[in-house]
Amino acid sequence: MLSSFRGANAYRPNVNGPLLVADGERSRTNYLSRDTVVIPTDPSQPFGNAGRNDIRGPRFWSIDMVASKRFALPWSNSNFEFRTEFFNLLNRTNLRAPNANRSAANYGTITAAHDPRIIQFGMRLAF
């Protein structure tokens, strides 16, 4: 097996069918097909027939929102702003891409998710 300067695999596997598991059987622990993806066996030919960036992970969607209120300060021309920011407002689980390294034990599994709902508050004084 070849390794790149980052320690990642430098080969592309041979693909003999669909990359993804069928819709009804697909899950976080079984996302990419183990049966149709084979590691190249000839070290002099590390590139199989898999195309570059062939694998797509689960869909990602998120709703972000900002709510702010500005207050005028009566003793000067200044104002005060209170701001609340919501990221992933509906707190939907957005899964990361599956492990696409065919020689890894957890090939085809999704082991991480993007951030959950994040709320941050801010205040600003403009003068």
N, C-alpha and C positions, 0 to 999 in steps of 0.2 A: 504494500500500500504506500502510495506517495503522500507526503505531507507538504503543505505550503509553508511559507515563512511564518504564518500565524499559528501553525500547529493544526490547521484544519485539513480535511482530505482534499486532495488535488485530482481525484478521479471523478468521472461521471458514470453512473451505473447503466446497465442495459435494462431497458423497459420492454416487457413482453405483454402488455395489456394496460388497463386503466391504472393510473397512479393512485387514485382515491378509492377507498372502500365504498361499496354501494351505499346509497342514501339510508336505507333502513338499518344497516349494520354499523354505520359510522358513529364513533364516540370519541371521547377525549383520549382513551387508551388504545383506540384502533382507528386511526384516521387515514394513514397511508397503507397501501397494500404491501404486505411482506412477500406475497407469492409472485407478483409480477415485476418486482424490482430485484435485480441480481448484480452483485459486485463483479466487475471485470476480473477474470482470472489470469490474463496474460499481462505481466508487469510492463512489457514493452508497449502495450496498447492500453493506457489507463482511461481512455475516454470511450465510454459506451455510446449507445444511441440516444440517451436522454438529452433533451434540449436544455439550454440554459434557462433558468427561472421558470421551469415547467410547473412547479408546485405552487399552489395558492392556498393560503390558510383560510380559516373561517372569516366570515364577514365581520366588519368592524363598523359600529355606529355609536355615536355619542351626541348628546345634546348639552351644550354649554350655555350658561345664562349669567347675566350681570344685572344686578339691581343696585341703583345708587340714588342717594338723596342729597341735595345740596341745600345748605342753610346759610342765609345771609346773616352776618354778624352785625348787630345794630350799632355798635360803637365805631365802626370803620367801614372802609370799602372792601373788606376781606370777606371771604366765605369759607365755610367748613363743609367738606363732603364726606359722607359715610358710604362705603361701597362694599357689596357682598358679591363674590364671584363663585359660581358653581361649575365644576367640571364633571362630566358624566352625571348630569342631574338626575336621571332616572335610575342610576346605579345598575346599569346593565353589565353583565359579565361579558367582557370582550377578551376572547382567548387569543393568545399569541400563536405564531406559526408552529407547526409540528416539527419535531426533530427529523431532518432529512438526511442524516448521516446513516447510510445503510449498514455500515459496520458497527454501529452503536447498539447496545442491548435495548435501549428504549426507542428504537427507530419507529417512526410513525405515531408517536404519542405526543400529546400536548401537555407540557408540564408547567406552564406559567400562564398568567393572565395579565392584562393591562391594569392600570390603577383603578380602584373603586371610586366612588363619589368622593370628590375633594371639595371642601368649602373653605374659602379664605375671606377674611375681612380686612378692610383697609380704611384708613382715615387720611384726609388731606386738608391742610390749611393753606389757602391761597391768599396772599396779601400783596 
